Amino acid sequence: MSEFKGIPILREQRPARSGDKYTTAQGFTAIKDGVKPKAARHGADSAAAPALRKPAWLRAPLGSGRQFTAVRQIVREHALSTVCEEAKCPNIGECWNAGTATIMLMGSVCTRACRFCAVDTGNPRGWLDADEPENVARSVELMGLKYVVLTSVNRDDLEDGGSAHYAAAIRAIKRRNPETAVEALTPDFQGVMRDVHKVLDSGLDVFAQNVETVRRLTHPVRDPRAGYEQTIGVLRGAKAHRPSVLTKTSLMLGLGESEAEIHETMTDLRAAAVDILTLGQYLRPTPNHLNVERFVAPDEFDRYRERALALGFLECVSGPLVRSSYRAEQALERNNAGLDNTSLAGARRGS
């Protein structure tokens, strides 16, 4: 096996392991799970820190059951990527058994390498599946979805960041499923607002772009091409361009942020007229990713939700296992997506 900058390049026929560099079916190279092994890094970053013990309230049900199998079959038959699988989401069992999935457009290889994210990273060199918009629309029809979340990898290799492809998928869904609400959790398109506008003008109902963490931790948590101000600027500009479209963002907790920084971020987001906020616990997807600095207790998530509502958010979906698209359709009913963090108190005492 040869190496490239300390990263093994696969030659033999075996599944890629986390941190391996491999060749995709489309012929370009990518790094499995998005980050190289810690042993290949230099300096303090390569030092392994002891992992915190995961508390009982962070246990999620495994993916199984008839509906789970049906959704997985549709995803496979239509060659779709889902963030549920690619990002190792802990809620895949619950969501797929409910007959919903968050569909990831433009492939499963991202041009960025955020250190919290388990999506593969590489340079797709302009590759796109021209049939994807119609395949996605047919899949939404087969699943009978009334609310669908579309997300995607970052595609900095494309001149428009993939915004035209994104818009084509939304229009195709609306043509086949005019009653289906569409939420688009998009890349930042490098802050180019004309590309953001293409997506906003395609008929979507909710526009989301994740700020991910507080200002101080944006780097090294996010890729250098991402930015705190860039994301907030995209959200502000989206609301100004299409005031009727709800705007939404997500914040991970447990990366070392302070309570004051969480409040500051909420305030900055409200100043940008963001409508919906989701708060969830960061979970390290592989040993090569950023460590969890602390596990936030369920009652703290309730307290943060109350603070967000007091600041003027229409809804704040807040809980240990919440992810940006978790129970997304229920968030519009402004009932915290049916979450009851108080039920986790027993698990907390028993942890």
N, C-alpha and C positions, 0 to 999 in steps of 0.2 A: 504494500500500500504506500503510495506517495503522499506528500503533504504540500499544502499551500499556506504559507504564513502560519505554520504550526497547526493547521486544521487538516485532519485526515481526509483524503479524497477517496471515495469508494470505487473499487474496481470490481470486486466480487459481487455475486448476486445474493445479497442479504439485505434485510430492511435497514434503512438508515437509523442510526442511534442518535440521541440528542447530542448536538454539537458537530456531527459529521457533515462534511461537504459532499453533496451528491448531485447527480445529473437528473433533471426532471424529465418527464415524458415529452416535454416540448423542446428539450435539447439545451436548456441553459442550466447553470449551476446554482445551488441554493444551500443554505445551512439549515439543518434540521433543528426545529424549535427556536431558530432565530439568533442564538448566541453560541459562541464557541466555548469549549470546556474551560473551567477555571484554571486548570493546569496549564493551559496554553496562554494565559494572560501573564502580565508582568506586574511587579510591584505589589502594593498593599491589596490591590483588587484580587490577587490570586489567593490570598489567605482565606482558608475556609473558616467561617464562623459557625458556632453550634446552632442548629435549627431549634426554634421554639417548638414546644409540644402543642399540637393542635387541640383546642378545647372541644368538648363534646358538642357544643351548639353548631359546629361547622361541619357536621356529618350530613352528607346529602345522599338521597337514595340512588342506587345504581340504575343504569339504563336497562330496562327490560319491559316486557309486556307486549300485547298485540298492537297497540297504537304506536308504541316506540318502533316496533318492527316495520309497521306500515310507512311511517315517515322516513325511516332509514332506506326503505326500498325505493321510495320516490326520489330521494336525494341521489341514490346510486344510479337509478335508471336514467336520470336526466343530467348526469355528470355535474352535479352541483357541489360547490364547496359551502360548508356552513361554519360559522364562527363557533358554534356549539362544539364541534369536533376539533377544529384547528386550534382554538384557544384553550382547549381542555376545560370547558366551562363545567362547574360542579352541578349545574342545574339541568343538564341535558336530559336526565331521566324524567324529571317533572315536566319540562317543557314539551319534549317529544311525545310523552304520554298524553299530553293535553292537545296534541295534534298541531303544534306550532313549532316553527324553527326560524332561526335568524340566518338568512341566506347571504353568503359572502360572494360578492361579484369579483370579476376580473382575476380569478385564480386564487391559489392559496399561498403564493409567494409574494412577500412584501419587500419593497425597495428600502424600507427602514428597519432598524434593529433596536427597538425600544427594549429596555432591560427588564421589563415586567411581563413581556408578552411572549407567548410560545408559538406564534405564527412563524413559519419558515421565512428566511430572508435571502434575497438574491436580486438579480437584475433580469427581469423577464424580456428585456430588449424589444419592447414593443408588441409582444405577443398578446393577442386578445381572441376570445372565442366569439366569432360573429353571431353564432346561433344562441348565445347565452340569454339575451333578453327574452326571446320567445320561449326558450326552455324554462326559464324562471316563471314566466307568466302562465304557462301550461301547468307547472308544478303547483303554483298557488291555486289554480282552478281545481286540480285534482285533490288537493288537501282541503278544499272548501274553506279557506281562510277568510275571515272577515277583517283581520288586521295582520299585516306582514311587516317585518323589519328587514330592511336590506342594509347590509354593511359591506365593506370591502377592505382589501389591503390598500396600502399607499402605492401608487403607481407613478413615481417621479420620473420614470423612463418615458412616459407619454407626454406629449406637448401640452395637453389640457388636463393632465392628471387623471384621465379617464372619465371626466365629467360628462361628455357626450354619450358614452356607453352607459353610464349610470342613468342618465335621463331617458335613454332609449328603453332601459329595463322598466323604469317606472311607467312610462307611457304604454308599454306592452301589457303590463299588469292591469292598468286602468282600462285598456281596451277590452280585455277578456273578462275582467272582474270589476266593473264600474262601481260596485258597492263596497269594495275592499279598501280599507284605509291603509295608506302606505307611510311608514316611517323610514327615513333614510339616515343612517348613521355613517357619515361620510368621512373621507380624509379631509385634511385642511386645504388641499389644492394649493399648497405653498402660499396661501393668503391671497391668491389671485381671484378677485371678486367676480370677474366675468365668468369664470369657470363655476364658481359657487352659484351664480345666477342661473346657469344652464340647468342645474339640478332643481333649484327652487321653482323654476318656470315649467317644470315637467308634470305638475299636477299632484305632488306629494302633499301629505297632511301634517307631518312632523319632520322637522329638520334637526338632526343631532350631530354634534361634533364634541368629542370628549376632551376636557381640560386635563383629566387624569390625576393630577396631583397639584400641590400648592406651588406658588411661584419659586420658592427657594429650592425645591426638590425637582423641578422640571428637568434639569440636567444634574445628575446622570440618569434619572428615571426614564426620560423620553429620549428619542433619537435627536441628535443635534439639529436636524432640519425641522423639528417640531419646536413649538414655543408657546409659552403661557400667553403672552400678549397676542401672538398670531392667532391662536385658537379663539380667544375672547373677541378679537377683531372680526373673525369670520362670523361668530354668533351675532355680534352687534350688527354687522352688515347684512346678514340674512334677515334679521327682524326688520331692519329698515327697508329692505327691498320687498319683502312679502309679509306685512304685518299680520295677515290672517293665518299664516303658517306658524304653528307652535314650535318654539325652539327648546332644545333640551341638551343637557350635558351630564357627565358623570365624573365622580371624584372617588378615587381609591383611598382608603384609610389603612393605617398600620405601617406606613413607610418611614415614619420618623417625624411626621408633621406635628406641630403644636396645635392646641385648641385655638389660640389666637390666629394662627395661619389658616385654619379651616374657616373661621369666621370671616377673615379677610377675603378669602376666595369666594365665599358665598356673596359677600358684599360686592365684589368686582363683577360677579356674574349677574347679579340683579341690576347693577348699573348698565349692563349690556342688554337688559330686558329679556334675559333668559327666563322661560316659563316653567320648565320642569327640571328638577335635579335628582339624580340618583346617587346614593352613597352606599358603598359596600366595602367589605374587608379584602385587602390585597392578600392573595394566596400565591406563594411561589410555585410556578408550574414545574420547574425542574431544579435540581441542585445548582445549575449553572446561572440561574437568574438571581435577582436581588433578594436578599433575605427579608423575612418579615421582622419588623422591629417590635411590634406589639400586636396582640389580638384585642380588638375593640369589643367591649362587652355589649350585649344586646340592649341594655337600658341606655347606654350612651348613644346608640343609633336613634333611639326614640327622642332623646334630648336634642340631638342635632336636627332631627326632622322638625321639631317644634320651633327651633331657632330659624330654620329655613322658611317655614310658613310665616313666621313673624316678619321676616324680611320681604315677603311678598311673592314668593314662588307659588304658582298655582298648585303644585304638588311636589312633594319630596318623598321618593320611594327609598326607604332607608332600612338596612338590615345587614347582618353578617354575610349572607349568601347572595345579596343583591348584585346584579350586573346591569350594565346600561340598558339592555333590552329585556330584562326580567319582568314578566307580567306587564309588558308595555301597554297593552290595550286596556288593562284595568287602571293604570295610572291616570288615564283621562277621566275616570269616574271620581277622582280625588278622594280615594279612601285608603291611601297608602298601599294600593294594589292588593288589598286583602291581607296584608302582613299583620302578624300579632307577635311582636318580639317578646312580650311578657310570657308567652308560652315557653320561651327558651330559658326562663329563669331556673327551672328545675334542672335543666341540662348543665347550666352554669354552676349550680351548687354541687352537682355530681361530678364535675370535671376534675 
